[in-house]
Amino acid sequence: MHQRDIINKIREIFQQPTGFIPLHAPVFTGNEKKYLNECIDSTFVSSVGKFVDLFEETTAVYCGSEKAVACVNGTNALHLALLLVGVEPDTEVITQPLTFIATANAISYCRAIPVFVDVDLETMGLSPQSLLHFFEKHTQQVPDPVSGTMKCVNKNTGKQISACLPVHTFGHPCRIDEIVEICNANRVPVVEDAAESIGSFYKNKHTGTYADIGVLSFNGNKTITTGGGGMLLFRNAETANRAKHLTTQAKLPHPWEFVHDEIAYNYRMPNLNAALGLAQIEKIDSYIESKRKLAAQYFEFFCETEIKFLIEPQHAKSNYWLNCVLFPDKESRDRFLDYSNNAGVMTRPAWQLMYKLKMYKHCEVHDVKNALYIADRLVNLPSSVI
């Protein structure tokens, strides 16, 4: 297939014969202006206001979580989630190398160390088989000298494995039920990085609700946006209440005094962003339907070519946040990236694998052949709501 044919098809789909086509542009077709004007008129534009509560409540209902807590962005939400499950300095967190850097950075904010294991070719998310192999070959259960309870320790480093952080990559659900089961058996808590997957379901449950804590992102390039923002999803209301306390500088309620009971964070989402988010989530069903129709058009176009379109995994309903294709090799992929971007059609490769970045070259890496295969071949195509 000629590169020009792909560009012509993209322009045909987006009904844009000329001009720039972005990778993923936000769409504002609902109550955004109405809610923003109401928010401004109320003068409550910062972290206090009714839209924060409404957005949290609506998101919790949509995702099927017990409670949701809004944050200023998804990276802050990841950081706080890891702290809440007990990640401490000089411990290790298992994650995948194929992810946006926020995943690894959030681990580093806790002064913990990422350990990278492989992904599935089908889901692009953390591989349960690779995870199980790591636990069986490289860890052991030892008693904690302080608490007396058993903890999981990396035999190679002597450090505790304090959490596992799988990612629902590009909106496609990973095999999260197996991951949680494996981690539970090894006494390791799980945080779901569902930043890219609002509107995605695995075995009829929304991503981010299998683990005790899940994280969503509402950055400007996500399926729905608050401009910048994130959300923590909780199975336990008590943990959610603690999260809310920590996001507001741990300030105790009082009519006038400023009393704080611990070191905490200014991570609360402003009311302005929440007003935008509430309008966006009201439209999410139509946005997901549109994105799935777009994915179907891409699949039909590529189905008899040497370029593979990545469909939703078995047992999953994906939001197709970013539509992904795999080229036969790195050389053909790079030629297409150059051609398409020069033609005014925005395309992107996968992120550089985390352990190849200078900040994470010291981290432990375990047989990541699938991640390498994907990273060399993947291209994200324009994926906006149409």
C-alpha positions in Angstrom: 0.0 0.0 0.0 1.3 3.5 -0.9 1.6 6.0 1.9 -0.5 8.4 -0.2 -3.4 6.0 -0.1 -3.5 6.0 3.7 -3.4 9.8 3.8 -6.2 10.1 1.2 -8.3 7.7 3.3 -7.7 9.7 6.5 -8.7 12.9 4.7 -11.8 11.2 3.3 -12.9 9.9 6.7 -12.4 13.3 8.3 -14.0 15.1 5.3 -11.0 17.4 5.1 -9.3 17.3 1.7 -6.8 19.9 2.7 -5.3 21.5 5.8 -4.0 20.1 9.1 -5.6 17.1 10.7 -4.6 16.7 14.4 -4.1 13.5 16.3 -6.9 14.0 18.7 -8.8 17.3 19.1 -11.3 18.0 21.8 -15.0 18.4 20.9 -17.4 20.8 22.6 -20.9 20.2 21.6 -22.8 20.1 24.9 -23.3 22.3 27.9 -19.7 23.5 28.2 -20.3 27.2 27.7 -23.5 27.1 29.9 -21.7 25.5 32.8 -18.6 27.6 32.5 -20.7 30.8 32.5 -22.6 29.5 35.5 -19.3 28.7 37.3 -17.9 32.2 36.5 -21.1 33.9 37.6 -20.9 32.0 40.9 -17.3 33.4 41.5 -16.4 29.8 42.7 -13.8 29.2 40.1 -11.1 27.5 42.2 -11.1 24.2 44.1 -14.5 24.8 45.9 -17.7 24.7 44.0 -20.7 22.5 43.0 -19.2 21.4 39.7 -16.4 19.5 41.4 -18.8 17.5 43.4 -21.1 16.9 40.5 -18.3 15.8 38.2 -17.0 13.4 40.8 -20.5 11.9 41.4 -21.3 11.6 37.7 -17.9 10.0 36.9 -18.3 7.5 39.8 -21.8 6.5 38.6 -20.6 6.2 35.0 -17.6 4.0 35.9 -19.4 2.0 38.5 -16.9 2.9 41.3 -17.9 3.5 45.0 -16.5 7.0 44.9 -14.4 9.3 42.7 -12.0 12.2 43.7 -11.0 14.8 41.1 -7.4 16.0 40.8 -5.6 18.7 38.9 -4.2 16.2 36.5 -3.7 12.5 35.9 -0.1 12.4 37.0 -1.0 13.9 40.4 -3.7 11.3 40.7 -1.2 8.5 40.0 1.2 9.8 42.6 -1.5 10.0 45.2 -2.9 6.6 44.4 0.6 5.0 44.8 1.0 6.7 48.2 -2.4 5.5 49.3 -1.6 1.9 48.6 1.6 2.2 50.6 4.4 2.8 48.2 7.4 4.1 50.2 10.9 5.4 49.3 13.4 2.7 48.2 10.8 0.2 47.4 10.0 -1.1 43.9 6.8 -0.8 41.7 6.2 -3.3 38.8 5.0 -1.6 35.6 5.4 -1.8 31.9 8.0 -0.1 29.6 5.4 0.8 26.9 3.6 3.7 28.5 3.6 7.5 28.8 6.3 8.8 31.1 3.8 9.9 33.7 3.5 6.3 34.8 7.1 5.9 35.6 7.4 9.5 36.9 4.6 9.0 39.5 6.6 6.0 40.9 9.7 8.3 41.1 7.7 11.0 42.9 7.3 8.4 45.7 11.1 7.9 45.6 10.4 4.4 44.6 12.0 2.5 41.6 10.2 1.1 38.6 10.7 -2.5 37.5 9.7 -3.1 33.9 8.1 -6.4 32.7 6.7 -7.1 29.3 3.3 -6.3 27.7 0.9 -8.5 25.7 0.9 -8.1 21.9 -2.9 -8.3 21.9 -3.6 -5.7 24.6 -0.4 -3.7 24.7 -0.9 -3.7 28.5 1.0 -5.5 31.2 1.3 -9.2 30.4 0.0 -11.5 33.2 2.3 -14.3 32.0 5.4 -12.0 32.3 4.2 -10.7 35.6 3.7 -14.3 37.0 7.1 -15.3 35.7 8.7 -12.3 37.5 7.0 -13.2 40.7 7.9 -16.9 40.5 11.6 -16.4 39.4 12.6 -13.2 41.1 10.6 -12.7 44.3 10.1 -14.3 47.7 7.8 -13.7 50.7 9.6 -12.6 53.8 8.4 -11.4 57.2 8.4 -7.6 57.8 10.5 -7.0 60.9 8.2 -4.1 62.0 4.7 -5.4 61.4 5.5 -9.2 61.4 3.3 -9.6 58.2 4.7 -11.1 55.1 5.9 -8.9 52.3 7.1 -9.5 48.7 10.8 -8.9 48.1 12.8 -8.8 44.9 15.5 -11.4 45.3 17.8 -9.6 42.9 17.8 -6.3 44.8 16.5 -7.1 48.3 13.9 -4.4 47.9 10.2 -4.7 48.7 7.8 -4.8 45.8 5.3 -2.2 47.1 2.8 -2.0 44.2 2.0 -3.0 40.6 1.0 -0.3 38.1 -0.5 -1.8 34.9 -1.7 0.5 32.0 -4.7 0.3 29.8 -2.6 1.3 26.8 -4.1 3.7 24.2 -7.5 2.9 25.7 -7.4 -0.9 25.2 -8.1 -2.8 28.4 -5.3 -5.1 29.6 -6.1 -8.5 31.3 -6.6 -6.7 34.6 -8.5 -9.4 36.4 -5.6 -11.8 36.0 -3.1 -9.2 37.0 -5.0 -8.4 40.2 -5.3 -12.1 41.0 -1.6 -12.6 40.6 -0.7 -9.6 42.7 -3.1 -10.5 45.4 -1.5 -13.9 45.7 1.8 -12.2 46.1 0.6 -9.6 48.6 1.2 -6.7 46.2 -1.4 -4.0 45.8 -2.5 -2.8 42.3 -3.2 0.7 41.0 -4.8 0.8 37.6 -3.4 3.4 35.2 -6.7 3.9 33.3 -5.6 7.4 32.2 -6.4 6.7 28.5 -9.4 4.4 28.9 -12.5 6.3 30.1 -15.3 4.6 28.3 -13.4 1.2 28.0 -14.8 -1.9 29.6 -13.3 -5.3 30.3 -15.7 -8.2 31.0 -18.5 -5.6 31.4 -16.6 -3.7 34.1 -15.1 -0.2 33.5 -11.4 0.0 33.5 -10.0 1.5 36.7 -12.5 -0.5 38.9 -10.8 -3.8 39.2 -8.1 -2.6 41.6 -8.7 -0.8 44.8 -7.7 2.5 43.1 -7.9 3.5 39.4 -6.8 6.7 37.7 -8.3 8.6 34.8 -6.9 11.5 32.8 -8.8 14.4 31.3 -5.9 16.1 29.5 -6.8 18.1 26.3 -6.1 15.2 24.0 -8.2 12.6 25.9 -11.6 11.1 25.0 -13.2 13.8 27.2 -11.3 16.7 28.6 -11.3 19.2 31.5 -8.4 21.1 29.9 -6.2 19.4 32.4 -7.4 17.1 35.1 -7.5 13.6 36.5 -9.8 11.4 38.7 -9.2 8.7 41.3 -11.7 5.8 41.3 -12.2 4.0 44.6 -13.8 0.7 45.7 -13.7 1.9 49.3 -15.3 5.2 50.4 -13.0 5.6 53.5 -9.9 5.5 51.2 -11.6 8.0 48.9 -12.3 10.4 51.9 -8.6 10.2 52.9 -7.6 11.0 49.3 -9.8 14.0 49.3 -8.2 15.2 52.5 -4.8 14.8 51.1 -5.6 16.7 47.9 -6.7 19.7 50.0 -3.5 20.2 51.9 -4.9 18.1 54.8 -6.9 21.0 56.1 -9.3 20.3 58.9 -12.8 21.8 58.7 -13.1 25.0 60.8 -15.0 28.3 60.3 -11.9 30.4 60.2 -8.7 28.8 61.5 -6.1 27.1 59.3 -5.3 23.8 60.9 -3.6 21.0 58.9 -2.9 17.6 60.4 -0.2 16.3 58.0 2.0 17.1 55.0 -0.3 16.9 52.0 -0.8 18.3 48.5 -2.6 21.0 46.5 -4.0 18.5 44.0 -7.7 19.4 43.9 -9.3 20.1 40.5 -10.6 23.7 40.1 -14.4 24.2 39.7 -13.8 25.7 36.2 -12.2 22.5 35.0 -14.9 20.4 36.6 -17.7 22.5 34.9 -16.1 21.6 31.6 -15.7 18.0 32.6 -19.4 17.6 33.6 -20.5 18.9 30.2 -18.1 16.5 28.5 -19.1 13.3 30.4 -22.7 14.1 29.6 -21.7 13.4 26.0 -19.4 10.5 26.5 -21.7 7.8 25.1 -22.0 9.6 21.7 -18.3 10.3 21.6 -17.4 6.6 22.2 -19.9 5.6 19.6 -18.3 8.0 17.1 -14.8 6.8 17.9 -15.8 3.1 17.6 -17.3 3.9 14.1 -14.0 5.5 13.2 -12.1 2.5 14.3 -14.3 0.3 12.2 -13.5 2.3 9.1 -9.8 2.1 9.8 -10.1 -1.7 10.3 -12.0 -2.2 7.1 -9.4 -0.1 5.2 -6.3 -2.0 6.6 -7.8 -5.5 6.9 -6.3 -6.9 3.6 -2.9 -5.0 3.8 0.5 -5.7 5.3 -0.3 -3.1 7.9 -2.2 -4.4 11.0 -4.9 -2.4 12.6 -5.1 -3.2 16.4 -8.6 -4.1 17.4 -10.0 -4.3 20.9 -8.8 -7.3 22.9 -11.0 -10.4 23.7 -13.7 -9.7 26.3 -13.1 -5.9 26.0 -15.0 -2.9 24.7 -12.4 -0.3 23.9 -12.9 3.4 23.6 -10.3 3.5 20.8 -8.8 6.6 22.3 -5.9 6.5 19.8 -6.2 4.2 16.8 -3.1 2.1 16.4 -1.5 0.3 13.4 1.6 -1.9 13.2 3.8 -1.5 10.2 5.9 -4.5 9.0 9.1 -3.0 10.3 10.7 0.1 11.8 11.9 1.4 8.5 8.5 1.4 6.8 7.0 2.9 10.0 9.5 5.8 10.0 9.0 6.5 6.3 5.2 6.8 6.9 5.7 9.0 10.0 7.8 11.4 7.9 5.5 11.3 4.9 2.2 11.8 6.9 3.5 14.6 9.1 4.9 16.4 6.1 1.5 16.0 4.4 -0.3 17.8 7.3 -1.7 14.7 8.9 -0.5 14.3 12.5 0.7 10.8 13.3 2.8 9.6 16.2 4.9 6.5 17.1 4.5 4.8 20.5 6.4 6.4 23.3 10.1 5.6 23.7 10.3 2.6 26.0 10.8 3.9 29.6 14.0 2.0 30.3 15.7 3.6 27.3 15.3 7.1 28.8 18.3 8.2 30.8 16.4 8.6 34.0 15.4 5.0 34.0 18.4 3.2 32.5 19.3 1.9 35.9 16.0 0.1 36.4 15.5 -3.6 36.2 14.1 -4.9 32.9 12.7 -8.4 32.3 12.4 -9.8 28.8 10.4 -7.1 27.0 10.4 -8.5 23.5 6.7 -7.7 22.9 7.2 -4.1 24.0 10.2 -3.8 21.7 8.2 -5.3 18.8 5.4 -2.8 19.3 7.6 0.2 19.9 9.4 -0.4 16.6 6.3 -0.7 14.5 3.3 1.3 16.0 1.8 4.4 14.6 -1.1 6.3 16.1 -3.5 7.6 13.5 -5.9 10.7 13.8 -8.5 9.6 16.2 -10.7 12.6 17.0 -14.5 12.3 17.4 -16.0 12.7 13.9 
